[in-house]
Amino acid sequence: MRLVTFHGSAQDETALSAFAHEVAPNWPHLAPTGPIASGEGFTFTTRRPDRSIDTSAVVALARETLSPTGDLGAMGGSLVALGYSSGAIFISALLSIAPERFAGAVLLRPEPLADDFVFPTMAAMPVLILSGKNDDRRKPCAALRLAMQLSDAGSIVTHHALEAGHGWAPNRADAILTRSWLSQFSA
């Protein structure tokens, strides 16, 4: 099993390194850098001027990432994707193209690609969603809507709404829940 992490906006490939080592210390990790400049770092998603997600652009980038010359193109084996914020949004795009490439996904502070987005069949794919009850960057219903979209596609979704904002929850709740959830996979 290999963990592939996707950082949030204005970050780089090192942003989730410590978290990945804490939740999956014995797993090999891959951490691509988002190709789009964002603040002092990079991102995997593009937004329109009204801050809505440019779904077609994000899905096109996901398709490129999964192509034979992309970051995940030649990678074999079982992958679990873990993404934070815009990285979690990008994982949704990856799952919409090639769910068979992933054994599961962890989505931290996500939002749907679109309110009416429809995923392909993902029979029994485990997905963990960790949202913040006080997240000022997400609509209150965003994580629930995404959970429903994934469930409608056949995923087995575990969703926890944490006492947190957009950042990490107190008492390492994100790490504790993620590590416990990942224990269903063999390293």
Biotite code that builds the C-alpha atoms (Angstrom):
import biotite.structure as struc

atoms = struc.array([
    struc.Atom([0.000, 0.000, 0.000], chain_id="A", res_id=1, res_name="MET", atom_name="CA", element="C"),
    struc.Atom([1.251, 3.498, -0.846], chain_id="A", res_id=2, res_name="ARG", atom_name="CA", element="C"),
    struc.Atom([-0.018, 6.842, 0.439], chain_id="A", res_id=3, res_name="LEU", atom_name="CA", element="C"),
    struc.Atom([-0.235, 9.694, -2.073], chain_id="A", res_id=4, res_name="VAL", atom_name="CA", element="C"),
    struc.Atom([-0.734, 13.110, -0.491], chain_id="A", res_id=5, res_name="THR", atom_name="CA", element="C"),
    struc.Atom([-2.154, 16.227, -2.147], chain_id="A", res_id=6, res_name="PHE", atom_name="CA", element="C"),
    struc.Atom([-1.515, 19.503, -0.330], chain_id="A", res_id=7, res_name="HIS", atom_name="CA", element="C"),
    struc.Atom([-3.801, 22.504, -0.015], chain_id="A", res_id=8, res_name="GLY", atom_name="CA", element="C"),
    struc.Atom([-3.568, 25.866, -1.775], chain_id="A", res_id=9, res_name="SER", atom_name="CA", element="C"),
    struc.Atom([-0.485, 28.046, -1.295], chain_id="A", res_id=10, res_name="ALA", atom_name="CA", element="C"),
    struc.Atom([1.477, 25.002, -0.074], chain_id="A", res_id=11, res_name="GLN", atom_name="CA", element="C"),
    struc.Atom([3.913, 22.491, -1.529], chain_id="A", res_id=12, res_name="ASP", atom_name="CA", element="C"),
    struc.Atom([4.686, 18.782, -1.392], chain_id="A", res_id=13, res_name="GLU", atom_name="CA", element="C"),
    struc.Atom([6.149, 19.052, 2.118], chain_id="A", res_id=14, res_name="THR", atom_name="CA", element="C"),
    struc.Atom([2.931, 20.416, 3.702], chain_id="A", res_id=15, res_name="ALA", atom_name="CA", element="C"),
    struc.Atom([1.487, 17.005, 4.623], chain_id="A", res_id=16, res_name="LEU", atom_name="CA", element="C"),
    struc.Atom([4.762, 15.169, 5.175], chain_id="A", res_id=17, res_name="SER", atom_name="CA", element="C"),
    struc.Atom([4.660, 15.089, 8.994], chain_id="A", res_id=18, res_name="ALA", atom_name="CA", element="C"),
    struc.Atom([0.947, 14.210, 8.971], chain_id="A", res_id=19, res_name="PHE", atom_name="CA", element="C"),
    struc.Atom([1.526, 11.360, 6.490], chain_id="A", res_id=20, res_name="ALA", atom_name="CA", element="C"),
    struc.Atom([4.353, 9.936, 8.606], chain_id="A", res_id=21, res_name="HIS", atom_name="CA", element="C"),
    struc.Atom([2.182, 10.150, 11.717], chain_id="A", res_id=22, res_name="GLU", atom_name="CA", element="C"),
    struc.Atom([-0.847, 8.401, 10.220], chain_id="A", res_id=23, res_name="VAL", atom_name="CA", element="C"),
    struc.Atom([0.969, 5.840, 8.048], chain_id="A", res_id=24, res_name="ALA", atom_name="CA", element="C"),
    struc.Atom([4.531, 5.521, 9.364], chain_id="A", res_id=25, res_name="PRO", atom_name="CA", element="C"),
    struc.Atom([5.308, 2.257, 7.568], chain_id="A", res_id=26, res_name="ASN", atom_name="CA", element="C"),
    struc.Atom([3.843, 3.166, 4.188], chain_id="A", res_id=27, res_name="TRP", atom_name="CA", element="C"),
    struc.Atom([5.817, 4.571, 1.286], chain_id="A", res_id=28, res_name="PRO", atom_name="CA", element="C"),
    struc.Atom([4.654, 8.108, 0.526], chain_id="A", res_id=29, res_name="HIS", atom_name="CA", element="C"),
    struc.Atom([4.440, 10.051, -2.675], chain_id="A", res_id=30, res_name="LEU", atom_name="CA", element="C"),
    struc.Atom([3.745, 13.786, -2.538], chain_id="A", res_id=31, res_name="ALA", atom_name="CA", element="C"),
    struc.Atom([3.364, 15.574, -5.868], chain_id="A", res_id=32, res_name="PRO", atom_name="CA", element="C"),
    struc.Atom([3.427, 19.361, -6.013], chain_id="A", res_id=33, res_name="THR", atom_name="CA", element="C"),
    struc.Atom([0.418, 21.153, -7.433], chain_id="A", res_id=34, res_name="GLY", atom_name="CA", element="C"),
    struc.Atom([1.264, 22.610, -10.840], chain_id="A", res_id=35, res_name="PRO", atom_name="CA", element="C"),
    struc.Atom([-0.624, 25.905, -10.392], chain_id="A", res_id=36, res_name="ILE", atom_name="CA", element="C"),
    struc.Atom([1.049, 28.856, -8.639], chain_id="A", res_id=37, res_name="ALA", atom_name="CA", element="C"),
    struc.Atom([-0.935, 29.974, -5.578], chain_id="A", res_id=38, res_name="SER", atom_name="CA", element="C"),
    struc.Atom([0.294, 32.607, -3.132], chain_id="A", res_id=39, res_name="GLY", atom_name="CA", element="C"),
    struc.Atom([3.669, 31.517, -1.781], chain_id="A", res_id=40, res_name="GLU", atom_name="CA", element="C"),
    struc.Atom([3.146, 27.948, -3.014], chain_id="A", res_id=41, res_name="GLY", atom_name="CA", element="C"),
    struc.Atom([1.053, 25.875, -5.367], chain_id="A", res_id=42, res_name="PHE", atom_name="CA", element="C"),
    struc.Atom([-2.358, 24.253, -5.767], chain_id="A", res_id=43, res_name="THR", atom_name="CA", element="C"),
    struc.Atom([-4.147, 21.505, -7.704], chain_id="A", res_id=44, res_name="PHE", atom_name="CA", element="C"),
    struc.Atom([-7.396, 23.396, -8.252], chain_id="A", res_id=45, res_name="THR", atom_name="CA", element="C"),
    struc.Atom([-8.502, 26.465, -10.122], chain_id="A", res_id=46, res_name="THR", atom_name="CA", element="C"),
    struc.Atom([-11.371, 28.715, -9.146], chain_id="A", res_id=47, res_name="ARG", atom_name="CA", element="C"),
    struc.Atom([-13.425, 31.229, -11.013], chain_id="A", res_id=48, res_name="ARG", atom_name="CA", element="C"),
    struc.Atom([-13.551, 34.888, -9.891], chain_id="A", res_id=49, res_name="PRO", atom_name="CA", element="C"),
    struc.Atom([-16.633, 34.088, -7.758], chain_id="A", res_id=50, res_name="ASP", atom_name="CA", element="C"),
    struc.Atom([-14.534, 31.415, -5.905], chain_id="A", res_id=51, res_name="ARG", atom_name="CA", element="C"),
    struc.Atom([-16.512, 28.514, -7.410], chain_id="A", res_id=52, res_name="SER", atom_name="CA", element="C"),
    struc.Atom([-14.470, 25.546, -8.565], chain_id="A", res_id=53, res_name="ILE", atom_name="CA", element="C"),
    struc.Atom([-13.622, 25.361, -12.257], chain_id="A", res_id=54, res_name="ASP", atom_name="CA", element="C"),
    struc.Atom([-14.669, 21.713, -12.433], chain_id="A", res_id=55, res_name="THR", atom_name="CA", element="C"),
    struc.Atom([-13.646, 21.119, -16.046], chain_id="A", res_id=56, res_name="SER", atom_name="CA", element="C"),
    struc.Atom([-10.144, 22.525, -15.435], chain_id="A", res_id=57, res_name="ALA", atom_name="CA", element="C"),
    struc.Atom([-9.656, 20.433, -12.278], chain_id="A", res_id=58, res_name="VAL", atom_name="CA", element="C"),
    struc.Atom([-10.851, 17.255, -14.019], chain_id="A", res_id=59, res_name="VAL", atom_name="CA", element="C"),
    struc.Atom([-8.551, 18.008, -16.999], chain_id="A", res_id=60, res_name="ALA", atom_name="CA", element="C"),
    struc.Atom([-5.588, 18.340, -14.630], chain_id="A", res_id=61, res_name="LEU", atom_name="CA", element="C"),
    struc.Atom([-6.560, 15.076, -12.929], chain_id="A", res_id=62, res_name="ALA", atom_name="CA", element="C"),
    struc.Atom([-6.689, 13.355, -16.314], chain_id="A", res_id=63, res_name="ARG", atom_name="CA", element="C"),
    struc.Atom([-3.197, 14.700, -17.078], chain_id="A", res_id=64, res_name="GLU", atom_name="CA", element="C"),
    struc.Atom([-1.911, 13.514, -13.671], chain_id="A", res_id=65, res_name="THR", atom_name="CA", element="C"),
    struc.Atom([-3.183, 9.993, -14.419], chain_id="A", res_id=66, res_name="LEU", atom_name="CA", element="C"),
    struc.Atom([-1.820, 9.965, -17.987], chain_id="A", res_id=67, res_name="SER", atom_name="CA", element="C"),
    struc.Atom([1.266, 7.842, -18.773], chain_id="A", res_id=68, res_name="PRO", atom_name="CA", element="C"),
    struc.Atom([3.492, 10.929, -18.403], chain_id="A", res_id=69, res_name="THR", atom_name="CA", element="C"),
    struc.Atom([1.747, 12.321, -15.304], chain_id="A", res_id=70, res_name="GLY", atom_name="CA", element="C"),
    struc.Atom([2.748, 12.038, -11.628], chain_id="A", res_id=71, res_name="ASP", atom_name="CA", element="C"),
    struc.Atom([0.612, 8.930, -11.116], chain_id="A", res_id=72, res_name="LEU", atom_name="CA", element="C"),
    struc.Atom([0.686, 7.592, -14.676], chain_id="A", res_id=73, res_name="GLY", atom_name="CA", element="C"),
    struc.Atom([3.214, 4.803, -14.307], chain_id="A", res_id=74, res_name="ALA", atom_name="CA", element="C"),
    struc.Atom([2.574, 4.105, -10.648], chain_id="A", res_id=75, res_name="MET", atom_name="CA", element="C"),
    struc.Atom([1.295, 0.634, -9.961], chain_id="A", res_id=76, res_name="GLY", atom_name="CA", element="C"),
    struc.Atom([0.167, -1.036, -6.779], chain_id="A", res_id=77, res_name="GLY", atom_name="CA", element="C"),
    struc.Atom([-2.506, -0.071, -4.317], chain_id="A", res_id=78, res_name="SER", atom_name="CA", element="C"),
    struc.Atom([-2.813, 3.641, -3.673], chain_id="A", res_id=79, res_name="LEU", atom_name="CA", element="C"),
    struc.Atom([-4.644, 5.473, -0.916], chain_id="A", res_id=80, res_name="VAL", atom_name="CA", element="C"),
    struc.Atom([-5.042, 9.178, -1.677], chain_id="A", res_id=81, res_name="ALA", atom_name="CA", element="C"),
    struc.Atom([-4.971, 11.717, 1.159], chain_id="A", res_id=82, res_name="LEU", atom_name="CA", element="C"),
    struc.Atom([-5.721, 15.356, 0.475], chain_id="A", res_id=83, res_name="GLY", atom_name="CA", element="C"),
    struc.Atom([-6.225, 18.533, 2.428], chain_id="A", res_id=84, res_name="TYR", atom_name="CA", element="C"),
    struc.Atom([-8.542, 21.326, 1.242], chain_id="A", res_id=85, res_name="SER", atom_name="CA", element="C"),
    struc.Atom([-7.852, 21.904, -2.468], chain_id="A", res_id=86, res_name="SER", atom_name="CA", element="C"),
    struc.Atom([-5.892, 18.637, -2.457], chain_id="A", res_id=87, res_name="GLY", atom_name="CA", element="C"),
    struc.Atom([-9.048, 16.848, -1.269], chain_id="A", res_id=88, res_name="ALA", atom_name="CA", element="C"),
    struc.Atom([-11.007, 18.509, -4.074], chain_id="A", res_id=89, res_name="ILE", atom_name="CA", element="C"),
    struc.Atom([-8.383, 17.281, -6.536], chain_id="A", res_id=90, res_name="PHE", atom_name="CA", element="C"),
    struc.Atom([-8.729, 13.719, -5.231], chain_id="A", res_id=91, res_name="ILE", atom_name="CA", element="C"),
    struc.Atom([-12.441, 13.902, -6.050], chain_id="A", res_id=92, res_name="SER", atom_name="CA", element="C"),
    struc.Atom([-11.459, 14.700, -9.645], chain_id="A", res_id=93, res_name="ALA", atom_name="CA", element="C"),
    struc.Atom([-9.008, 11.771, -9.719], chain_id="A", res_id=94, res_name="LEU", atom_name="CA", element="C"),
    struc.Atom([-11.713, 9.436, -8.404], chain_id="A", res_id=95, res_name="LEU", atom_name="CA", element="C"),
    struc.Atom([-14.122, 10.704, -11.055], chain_id="A", res_id=96, res_name="SER", atom_name="CA", element="C"),
    struc.Atom([-11.730, 9.584, -13.802], chain_id="A", res_id=97, res_name="ILE", atom_name="CA", element="C"),
    struc.Atom([-10.118, 6.394, -12.536], chain_id="A", res_id=98, res_name="ALA", atom_name="CA", element="C"),
    struc.Atom([-11.558, 5.115, -9.250], chain_id="A", res_id=99, res_name="PRO", atom_name="CA", element="C"),
    struc.Atom([-10.023, 1.713, -9.967], chain_id="A", res_id=100, res_name="GLU", atom_name="CA", element="C"),
    struc.Atom([-6.557, 3.208, -9.417], chain_id="A", res_id=101, res_name="ARG", atom_name="CA", element="C"),
    struc.Atom([-7.278, 3.803, -5.719], chain_id="A", res_id=102, res_name="PHE", atom_name="CA", element="C"),
    struc.Atom([-7.957, 1.512, -2.778], chain_id="A", res_id=103, res_name="ALA", atom_name="CA", element="C"),
    struc.Atom([-9.421, 4.398, -0.767], chain_id="A", res_id=104, res_name="GLY", atom_name="CA", element="C"),
    struc.Atom([-9.279, 8.115, -0.051], chain_id="A", res_id=105, res_name="ALA", atom_name="CA", element="C"),
    struc.Atom([-8.990, 10.497, 2.908], chain_id="A", res_id=106, res_name="VAL", atom_name="CA", element="C"),
    struc.Atom([-10.537, 13.912, 2.280], chain_id="A", res_id=107, res_name="LEU", atom_name="CA", element="C"),
    struc.Atom([-9.659, 16.587, 4.853], chain_id="A", res_id=108, res_name="LEU", atom_name="CA", element="C"),
    struc.Atom([-11.773, 19.798, 4.699], chain_id="A", res_id=109, res_name="ARG", atom_name="CA", element="C"),
    struc.Atom([-13.162, 19.006, 1.234], chain_id="A", res_id=110, res_name="PRO", atom_name="CA", element="C"),
    struc.Atom([-15.971, 20.426, -0.845], chain_id="A", res_id=111, res_name="GLU", atom_name="CA", element="C"),
    struc.Atom([-17.747, 18.968, -3.897], chain_id="A", res_id=112, res_name="PRO", atom_name="CA", element="C"),
    struc.Atom([-16.472, 19.633, -7.399], chain_id="A", res_id=113, res_name="LEU", atom_name="CA", element="C"),
    struc.Atom([-20.010, 20.877, -8.092], chain_id="A", res_id=114, res_name="ALA", atom_name="CA", element="C"),
    struc.Atom([-23.330, 20.691, -6.265], chain_id="A", res_id=115, res_name="ASP", atom_name="CA", element="C"),
    struc.Atom([-24.700, 18.300, -8.883], chain_id="A", res_id=116, res_name="ASP", atom_name="CA", element="C"),
    struc.Atom([-21.506, 16.316, -9.541], chain_id="A", res_id=117, res_name="PHE", atom_name="CA", element="C"),
    struc.Atom([-21.985, 12.616, -10.294], chain_id="A", res_id=118, res_name="VAL", atom_name="CA", element="C"),
    struc.Atom([-19.189, 10.083, -9.727], chain_id="A", res_id=119, res_name="PHE", atom_name="CA", element="C"),
    struc.Atom([-18.828, 6.848, -11.670], chain_id="A", res_id=120, res_name="PRO", atom_name="CA", element="C"),
    struc.Atom([-19.500, 3.599, -9.831], chain_id="A", res_id=121, res_name="THR", atom_name="CA", element="C"),
    struc.Atom([-17.065, 3.083, -6.958], chain_id="A", res_id=122, res_name="MET", atom_name="CA", element="C"),
    struc.Atom([-18.306, -0.186, -5.529], chain_id="A", res_id=123, res_name="ALA", atom_name="CA", element="C"),
    struc.Atom([-17.452, -0.347, -1.834], chain_id="A", res_id=124, res_name="ALA", atom_name="CA", element="C"),
    struc.Atom([-14.491, 2.062, -2.051], chain_id="A", res_id=125, res_name="MET", atom_name="CA", element="C"),
    struc.Atom([-13.754, 3.297, 1.472], chain_id="A", res_id=126, res_name="PRO", atom_name="CA", element="C"),
    struc.Atom([-13.606, 7.079, 1.839], chain_id="A", res_id=127, res_name="VAL", atom_name="CA", element="C"),
    struc.Atom([-12.937, 9.071, 5.011], chain_id="A", res_id=128, res_name="LEU", atom_name="CA", element="C"),
    struc.Atom([-14.168, 12.676, 5.155], chain_id="A", res_id=129, res_name="ILE", atom_name="CA", element="C"),
    struc.Atom([-13.052, 14.939, 8.005], chain_id="A", res_id=130, res_name="LEU", atom_name="CA", element="C"),
    struc.Atom([-14.753, 18.325, 7.937], chain_id="A", res_id=131, res_name="SER", atom_name="CA", element="C"),
    struc.Atom([-14.636, 21.251, 10.362], chain_id="A", res_id=132, res_name="GLY", atom_name="CA", element="C"),
    struc.Atom([-17.883, 22.365, 12.017], chain_id="A", res_id=133, res_name="LYS", atom_name="CA", element="C"),
    struc.Atom([-16.579, 25.947, 12.048], chain_id="A", res_id=134, res_name="ASN", atom_name="CA", element="C"),
    struc.Atom([-14.838, 25.977, 8.671], chain_id="A", res_id=135, res_name="ASP", atom_name="CA", element="C"),
    struc.Atom([-15.187, 29.511, 7.309], chain_id="A", res_id=136, res_name="ASP", atom_name="CA", element="C"),
    struc.Atom([-13.953, 28.410, 3.863], chain_id="A", res_id=137, res_name="ARG", atom_name="CA", element="C"),
    struc.Atom([-16.698, 25.831, 3.299], chain_id="A", res_id=138, res_name="ARG", atom_name="CA", element="C"),
    struc.Atom([-20.473, 25.969, 3.195], chain_id="A", res_id=139, res_name="LYS", atom_name="CA", element="C"),
    struc.Atom([-21.951, 24.073, 6.153], chain_id="A", res_id=140, res_name="PRO", atom_name="CA", element="C"),
    struc.Atom([-23.468, 21.464, 3.826], chain_id="A", res_id=141, res_name="CYS", atom_name="CA", element="C"),
    struc.Atom([-20.360, 20.958, 1.621], chain_id="A", res_id=142, res_name="ALA", atom_name="CA", element="C"),
    struc.Atom([-18.956, 17.824, 3.260], chain_id="A", res_id=143, res_name="ALA", atom_name="CA", element="C"),
    struc.Atom([-22.401, 16.245, 3.610], chain_id="A", res_id=144, res_name="LEU", atom_name="CA", element="C"),
    struc.Atom([-23.150, 16.886, -0.063], chain_id="A", res_id=145, res_name="ARG", atom_name="CA", element="C"),
    struc.Atom([-19.831, 15.313, -1.101], chain_id="A", res_id=146, res_name="LEU", atom_name="CA", element="C"),
    struc.Atom([-20.459, 12.343, 1.205], chain_id="A", res_id=147, res_name="ALA", atom_name="CA", element="C"),
    struc.Atom([-23.849, 11.836, -0.454], chain_id="A", res_id=148, res_name="MET", atom_name="CA", element="C"),
    struc.Atom([-22.361, 12.061, -3.960], chain_id="A", res_id=149, res_name="GLN", atom_name="CA", element="C"),
    struc.Atom([-19.743, 9.433, -3.087], chain_id="A", res_id=150, res_name="LEU", atom_name="CA", element="C"),
    struc.Atom([-22.288, 7.201, -1.336], chain_id="A", res_id=151, res_name="SER", atom_name="CA", element="C"),
    struc.Atom([-24.578, 7.415, -4.368], chain_id="A", res_id=152, res_name="ASP", atom_name="CA", element="C"),
    struc.Atom([-21.664, 6.039, -6.433], chain_id="A", res_id=153, res_name="ALA", atom_name="CA", element="C"),
    struc.Atom([-21.309, 3.059, -4.072], chain_id="A", res_id=154, res_name="GLY", atom_name="CA", element="C"),
    struc.Atom([-18.492, 4.264, -1.810], chain_id="A", res_id=155, res_name="SER", atom_name="CA", element="C"),
    struc.Atom([-18.465, 3.386, 1.865], chain_id="A", res_id=156, res_name="ILE", atom_name="CA", element="C"),
    struc.Atom([-18.151, 6.839, 3.385], chain_id="A", res_id=157, res_name="VAL", atom_name="CA", element="C"),
    struc.Atom([-17.133, 7.574, 6.966], chain_id="A", res_id=158, res_name="THR", atom_name="CA", element="C"),
    struc.Atom([-17.687, 11.242, 7.798], chain_id="A", res_id=159, res_name="HIS", atom_name="CA", element="C"),
    struc.Atom([-16.692, 13.057, 10.976], chain_id="A", res_id=160, res_name="HIS", atom_name="CA", element="C"),
    struc.Atom([-17.546, 16.729, 11.505], chain_id="A", res_id=161, res_name="ALA", atom_name="CA", element="C"),
    struc.Atom([-14.852, 17.878, 13.935], chain_id="A", res_id=162, res_name="LEU", atom_name="CA", element="C"),
    struc.Atom([-14.805, 20.776, 16.388], chain_id="A", res_id=163, res_name="GLU", atom_name="CA", element="C"),
    struc.Atom([-12.470, 22.696, 14.110], chain_id="A", res_id=164, res_name="ALA", atom_name="CA", element="C"),
    struc.Atom([-12.277, 25.364, 11.480], chain_id="A", res_id=165, res_name="GLY", atom_name="CA", element="C"),
    struc.Atom([-10.390, 24.921, 8.225], chain_id="A", res_id=166, res_name="HIS", atom_name="CA", element="C"),
    struc.Atom([-7.173, 24.064, 10.101], chain_id="A", res_id=167, res_name="GLY", atom_name="CA", element="C"),
    struc.Atom([-6.325, 21.020, 12.201], chain_id="A", res_id=168, res_name="TRP", atom_name="CA", element="C"),
    struc.Atom([-8.689, 19.964, 14.960], chain_id="A", res_id=169, res_name="ALA", atom_name="CA", element="C"),
    struc.Atom([-7.516, 20.137, 18.573], chain_id="A", res_id=170, res_name="PRO", atom_name="CA", element="C"),
    struc.Atom([-6.096, 17.097, 20.336], chain_id="A", res_id=171, res_name="ASN", atom_name="CA", element="C"),
    struc.Atom([-4.781, 15.626, 17.065], chain_id="A", res_id=172, res_name="ARG", atom_name="CA", element="C"),
    struc.Atom([-8.291, 14.405, 16.154], chain_id="A", res_id=173, res_name="ALA", atom_name="CA", element="C"),
    struc.Atom([-7.510, 14.468, 12.413], chain_id="A", res_id=174, res_name="ASP", atom_name="CA", element="C"),
    struc.Atom([-4.450, 12.264, 12.863], chain_id="A", res_id=175, res_name="ALA", atom_name="CA", element="C"),
    struc.Atom([-6.091, 9.880, 15.338], chain_id="A", res_id=176, res_name="ILE", atom_name="CA", element="C"),
    struc.Atom([-9.156, 9.313, 13.140], chain_id="A", res_id=177, res_name="LEU", atom_name="CA", element="C"),
    struc.Atom([-7.099, 9.002, 9.947], chain_id="A", res_id=178, res_name="THR", atom_name="CA", element="C"),
    struc.Atom([-4.633, 6.540, 11.441], chain_id="A", res_id=179, res_name="ARG", atom_name="CA", element="C"),
    struc.Atom([-7.459, 4.413, 12.834], chain_id="A", res_id=180, res_name="SER", atom_name="CA", element="C"),
    struc.Atom([-9.279, 4.472, 9.479], chain_id="A", res_id=181, res_name="TRP", atom_name="CA", element="C"),
    struc.Atom([-6.105, 3.551, 7.560], chain_id="A", res_id=182, res_name="LEU", atom_name="CA", element="C"),
    struc.Atom([-5.662, 0.454, 9.743], chain_id="A", res_id=183, res_name="SER", atom_name="CA", element="C"),
    struc.Atom([-8.185, -1.356, 7.511], chain_id="A", res_id=184, res_name="GLN", atom_name="CA", element="C"),
    struc.Atom([-5.489, -1.519, 4.821], chain_id="A", res_id=185, res_name="PHE", atom_name="CA", element="C"),
    struc.Atom([-2.337, -3.585, 5.043], chain_id="A", res_id=186, res_name="SER", atom_name="CA", element="C"),
    struc.Atom([0.883, -1.654, 4.622], chain_id="A", res_id=187, res_name="ALA", atom_name="CA", element="C"),
])
